[in-house]
Amino acid sequence: MTVQLVTLIAYLVVLVGIGVAGFRRSKLTEEDYYLAGRSQGLAATALTIMATMFSAAAILGLPGAAYKDGVAFLFFALNLPLTGCVVYVLGSKIRKLGAERGYVTPADLVADHYGGSHFVRLMVALCGFLFVVPYIVMQIKGGGYLAKTVFATDGNAEDIFDTGAMLMTAVTVGYVLLGGMRSVAWSDVIQGTLMILGIFVTCVATVSAMGGISGYLEKVSALPAEALSVPGVSNSYPPFKLMTLALFAGAASLVQPGQWIRFYAARSRATLRRSALVFSVVLPLALMASMLVGLGGRALYPPEIADGEFVAHAAIGSNDRVVLQLMEDHIPELLGGFGVVVLSLITVGVVAATMSTADSNLHALAAVITRDVYDRFVRPQASERERAWVGRAVIVVVALLALWLVRHGNADPDFKPVKMIADLMFVAMAFSAQLLPATVDVLWLKRGSAAGAAWGMAAGLATVFCFTPFVAWDGGRDISRNLDVGFVGMVINVAVFVAVTRLRPAPGRGPAPPPAPPSSRQPPQG
């Protein structure tokens, strides 16, 4: 524990140093604070996109899902090469328009296309807000949970949780406030590297503990049949749900504000396209490694089904802890004395996964609230310097609110807001997905109207909202069991978008006038 604590403290000091370095290089302008002067190179662009997407949920939750349900969730990895294609095609067009016209947020681009519509701007901002807020809360909660798992002893677990949550919040807010996008991207380079190396090392240690590749395959092939087939042990992943999830979830995660801002920040189109290629190779391999860890954990620590409920092995406690348990048990076994140091670095990598998502979302939310709400509806006459400071204030206020919710929720498990937000995390990407139809129209089709885009997003968001804990709708469980919720919302979104556009077409895009009646005169005979 001493080595892990020293490593963690050293890591946090490095992050503060990155914040100071970013501050010394920054200018007090929105373009510099939110986009690092649109000058991000290949390494920073590729790793910050991956770190923002590959959060603590990926390192802890995805192996936990494989541990619980078996290979069914492995098909989720199919969405990542498709997501890389989205970065390559959609991201490069967004970056080009952003550089030409000075856009900072998604709403800047989308609302401008639809004539500066305030309704469209608010709907785009709402899509981003509903994605970002649950993730900020969950990452802070994850920081406390990790601290409690790694450093707690009997009797002090809750104090360690609070300390971990507060320390993670303070350091993250600190370097985001100081250096903005520049510090966030530099820290994501470190965090992304630690995350990816950590999951690969854990995968190698797991396979080694099972007797190498042949032993691993032998033990995994002996798992129960339902763990080796679709729809999985809990019947949660039928084929059509997996297909819609693979098609739309990854794309939805790339139209959320944090990723959109990263497209704007890339130095050039070539930089962004090369980043997409790196993403398409590295991240699927990392996700595949995390799935192999989850399956290996199921073979090494078999769960039970008690009274029809899934019960993780006693050594693990919960399925989300399978990675941590494998790390603790088998990395020192694989690497000997040096394994303790590697284990401490990988533990920091898990913390990094939490922080890399929290910093990106805090930074993006500040841009959305400042540019799309404060600047347009509160103080349109505000100077750029004032807006930059308002953005910093938003970061502090939102972080403190999220920390309060997490701490209060940890003390009271029945505290409704945190309980609901925890469930809401699973539909956050479904909210973000409702921006996809308008984005496709803006970048390629150019056929929709402002009213159609805005009411389509509103209908899609309302549809997704019906699947959240805020709405007690029994039919929602049946639908979400067979279909990705974001896909369902987009079907409604597109239908409303098309219908309203036909009723209220954009200026100059109305239906063609009817053809003139044929002349009664016969054409001259030649």
N, C-alpha and C positions, 0 to 999 in steps of 0.2 A: 504493500500500500504506500510506503514511503516513496518508492521510485515513481509510482503512478502520480502521487501528489506533486512531487517536484517537477515531473514532466508537464503536468497540467498547468502549474503555475508559470513555468517557463513559456509554455505555449501562449497563455493569456498575455504575458508581458510582450511577447513578439507581436501579438495583435494590436496592443496599445501602441507599440512602436510603429506599426504600419499605419495606424490612424494619424499619428503625428507626422510621419513622412508624407502621407497624402495631403494633410493640411498645409504643409510647407510648400507643396507644389500646386495647390489649388488656387483658383480665382473665385471671388464671390459673385459668380454668375450662375444662372440656372443651368446653362449648357454644360458648364464645367462640373457643377455639383452633382447633377443627375446623370450626365453622359460622359464625364471625364474628357470633355473637349472633343468627343467623337474620334478618339485616337487609340482605342484599344487594339493591341496586336493579337496575333494568332493564339498564343498560349493563354493570355488573359481571357480572350473571348471564348475559346473552347472550354476552358476549365470553369469559368464563371457560369456558363450555360449549363454544364453538367452538374456543378455543385448546387445550383439553384433547383434543379430537377431531382437530383439524387439526395434526398433529405434523410433525416433519421428514420422516417417511415420506410425508406428503401432498405436501409441497413438492418433495422430491427423488425419492421413490419412484414416485408416480403419473405425473408426466411421464416418468420413466424407463420405466415400463410402457407408456405410449402410444408412446414412441420405439421400444421393442422390438417391441411387438405390434400397433400401429396402433389403429384405432378400437374394437376389440373391448372394451377395458377402459373405454371411454367409458360403457358401459351401467352401470358400477358407480355412476355419479353418480345413477342412478335411486333409490338407496336413501336419499338425503339428504332429499327431501321427506317420505318415509315416516318417517325418523328424527325429523324435526321434529314429525310427528304423535304419535310415541311420547313426546316431551318434553311435548307439549300434554296428552295424555290420561294416560299413566302417571305422568309426572313430577308433575303437579298432585295426583294422589291420594297419591303418596308424600310430597310436601311436607305435605299436610294431616294425615296420620297422624303424621308426624314431629313437627310442631308440637304436636299434641294430647298426645302421649305421651312426648316428650323423646327420640326416637330419634336416634342419631348415625351408625350404620353400617347397611348392608343387613341384616346378621344380626340387629340389634336388632328390626327390624320383622318379618322372616320367622320367626325363632325364637319371638318373642312370640305370633304367630298360632297356631303349632303347640304351644302350651302351655309355652314356654320350653325346648324340647328342645335338649339339648347336642349331640346328633348333627346336628340341622339346623343349629345355629349353626356347628359346625365345617365342615360341607359348604359353607355359604354363604361362610364365611371362605376356604376352600380355592379356591372359584371365583374370588374376588377376587385371592387371592395368585398364582394361576397366570396371571392376566391381567397383574398389575402388575409382577412381577419382570422378565420379559423386556423390558418397555418401559423400565424404569429403566436396565437395562444398555445397551439399544440407543440411548437418548438420550445417555448419557454417551459411548458410542462415536461417535455422530454428532457430538457437540461436538468431539472430537479430530479426526475426519475432516474436518470443515469448516475447522478451524484449519489443518490440514495443506494443504488445497486452496487456501486463500486466502493464507496467510502464509508457507508453506514455500519455501525456496530449496534449491539443490542441496546435499546433504550434511547438512541439519538437519531433514529431514522427520519423522523419528521423535521427535526432541526437541520439535518443534512439536506433534506429536500428543499427547504426554504432557502438555505445558504446557496445551494447549487443554482436554483432558479434565479435568485437575486444577483449572484455573481455573473451568470451568463448574460442576464439582461443588461447589467451595468457595462460589461466589457463590449457587448455588441453595440449598444447605443453609443458608447464612447467613440469607437472607431468609425461608426457610420456618421456621427455628428461631425467629427473632425475632418474626415477626408472624402465623404460622399462616395460616389461611384468608384473613384480611383482606389480608395481604401477597401471598399467592398470587393472589387475585382482582384486586387492584390491578395487579400486574405483568402478569396475563393481559390486562387492558384494553390496556396498551401493546403487549404481544407479539402479541395477536390483531390489533390494528390494523396493526402492521408487517407481519405475515404476509400479510394480505389485500391491503393496498396493494402489497406487493412482487410478489405473483403477478400482479396486474392490470397493473402497470407493465411487467413482463417480457413479458406477453402482448401489450401494445400495441407494445413495441419489436420483438418477433418479427414481428408482422403488418406493421409498417412496413418492416422489413428485407426483406420478401418482396414489396414493391411495393404495400402496402395490401391491403384486403379482397379485391379481384379477383385480385391477384397471389397472395395466400395461397391462395385457393380453387383457382386454376389449378395451382399447384405441388403442393398436397396431393392434388388429384384425379389427378395423374400418378403417384402412389405405386403400388407393385405392388398387384395386386388383393387379395392375401391380407392386406395392411395396411389395407384398406378394408372388410373383411368379418369376420364371426364364423366360426370361433373364433380368428382372429388368426394372426399369422405362425408362432407356435410351437404352435398348436392347443391353447392353454392355457385358452381360455374358450368352451367349447361353450354353447349356449343355456340348457340346464337348470342348469348350474353358475352362469351369470350370474344367472338368475332366483332361485335359492336364495341366492346371495350378496347380491343386492340386497334380498331380503326379510328376511334374518336378520342380516347382518353389522352393519348400522347399529344395529338394535335391541340386539344383543349389546354393542356398544360403549357403550350408555347404561345398562346394568345393572351395569357395573363400578363399584367403590367410589368412584372419583374423581367420576364423574358423579352417582351416587346422593347423595353428600354435597352436591353443588351444588343438587340439588333441595331438600334439607332447608334449605339456607342462604338460599334466596330469601325475600324479605320477605313476599310474599303469593302467592296463587294467580294473581292477575292479572299480577303481575310475571313469573312463570314462563311463563304462557301467551303473553304478549307476546314474551318471549325466544324461545319456540318459533317464532313467526311470523318474527322476525328471522333466526333460524337457517335456516328453510326457504327464505328468499329469498337471503340473503347467501352461505351456505356452498356451495350448489349452483353459484352463479355463479363462486365462487372455484375450485371443483373443475373446472368447465368450462374456465375460463381455463388452469388447469394442464394439462389435456388438450390444449388448442389449442397450448400451448407445446411439449408433447412431439411432436405431429404436425408442427409447423413445424420443430422440430429434426431430425426424420427427413428432411424435405425438404432442409434446408440442409446437414446433415451425414449423408449416406446411409451406413447401416451395410452390412456385408457378411456373407455366410454362407460361412464357411471350414470345410471338412470337416464340414459339417452343423451347425456351431456358430455362434451369433450373435456377431459381432465389431463393436463400436462403432467409429465413425469415429476415426481417429488423433488428431484435434484434441480429441476428448472423452475418450477413454480407457475410459470405462465409461458405460453408459446412465444411471446415476443422476447423472452430472455434466452432463447436457444443459442443465438450468436454469442452472447456474453458468456454463457456456460461453456461452449466449445472453445472460445478464446482462453478462458481461465484454465481449462483442463488440458488442452492439447498444444497450445503454442509453446509453453515452457518445455513440454515433453518433446516437441520437435526440435527446438533450438537450444536446449540445455540452459546454461546460466545466462546466455545472451537473450534467451526467450523472455525473461522478465522485463528487459528494456524494450524489446519489440512489443510485448504485450502492453506496456504503458503507452507506447506511441500509437498503437491501434486503438486503445481506449480513448486517447485524445482524438483519434480519427472519428470515432463515433460521436464524441462531443462536437467535433467540427461539422459533422453532417447536420446537427441541430442548428449550429450557429450560421452556417452558410445559407440556410433557407430563411432563418429569422432575419438576418441582415438584409437580404435581397427584398423580402416582403415589406419590411419597415421602410426601406429606402423608396420602394416603388409606391407604397401607400402615401408617403409624403408628397411625391410628385403628383399623384392623382388628386388628392384633396387640395393641394395648393393651386395647381394649374386648372383643374376642371371644375372646382367649386369656389375657392376663395377668390381667384383671379376673375372669374366670370360672373359671380353672383354676389359676392360680399364686397370686395374692393377692386373694381376693374381698373381704378387709377393707381393701384399699388405699383411701386417701383420694383425692378428686378431684384434689388438688394433686399427689399422688404419681403418679397415672396420667398427668397432663399432662407431668410430667418424664420418665416412662418413654417416652411417645410421642416426645419430643424425642431421647431416647437411641436409640430405634429408627431414627429418621431418619439419625443420624450413622453408626450401625453398618451399616445397609443401604447407604448411599451409599459408605462406605469399602470394603465388600465388593464392590460393583458396580464401583468404580473399580479395585480390584485385579484383578478378573476381566478388565476391559477392557484394562488395561495389560499384563497377562501374556499375554492373547490376542493383542495387537498384536505383542508380541515373539516369540511362538511361534504361527504360523498354524494349527498342528495341535493346539493346546491344546483338548481336547475340550469342557469346559464352555462356553466362549464360542462355539465353533463350533456346538454344539447349541442354545444359547440364541438365536443368530442365526436358526437355522432355526425355532426354537420361536415366534418372534415372529409368524410367519404363521398359527399356530393359537391365538394368545393369545385372540383374539376368540371362537374356537370354545369355549375353556374358559369364558369369561365367559357365553356363550350358554346354558350349562347351568343358569343361574339363572332363565331366562325362564319355564319351565313353572311353577315354584313361585311366581314373582312374579305370574303371571296368576291362579293359584289363590287366592293371598292377597288380591289386590285385587278380584277379580270372582267367580270360580266358588265358592270356599269349600267345596269338596267333598273335598279330599284330606286324608290323615292325615300325621302327622309322619314315620312310618316310610316312607310312600310318597314324600314329598318328599325325604327324605334319601337313600333308596336309589335314587331316580330320578336325583338329582344325581350320586351315586357312579357309577352305571352310565354316565351321559353323559360324565363326566370320564374314566372308564376307556376308553370308546370313542374319544374324541378322542386320548387318550394313545397309542393304537395307531397314530396317523398321525404321531407325532413321531419324530425321529431316535433316540430311546431304544429304539424297537421296530423291529427290522429285518423289516418285513412287506411283502413284495412286493405283495400285494393292495391295500395301502393306497394305493399310487400310482395304481392303476387306478380306485379309487373316488374319490379326491380329484381326479382329472383331470376327472371328470364331475359331481361334486356338491360343494357347500360342506361342509367337514368339520363345522362347527357344526351344520348341518342334520342330518347323519347322527347326530351325538351326541344331538340333541334327539329324534329319532325313537325311539331306544333309551330315552332318558330318560323320555319320556311313556309308553311301553309299560310300563316297570317301575313308574313312578309309579302308573298306573292299576291294574296287577296287584297291587302290594303294598297299595294302599289297599283293594282289595276283600278281601284276606286279613286285613289289620289295619286296619279302619276307625277313624276318629277317634271318641272317645267322643261318643255322641249322634248319630253320623252313620252308624250301621250300617244294614243292609238293613231295610226295613219288615217287620214281622211278617206272617206269612201271614194271609189273610183267614179269618174265622171260618166254620166250615161252615154251610151254609144250614139253617135250622130245619126240622124235619120237620112242624111244624104249618103248616097252610095259613092264610094271612091271612084274616081274617074277610071275608065277602062283604058288600058294602054294598048 
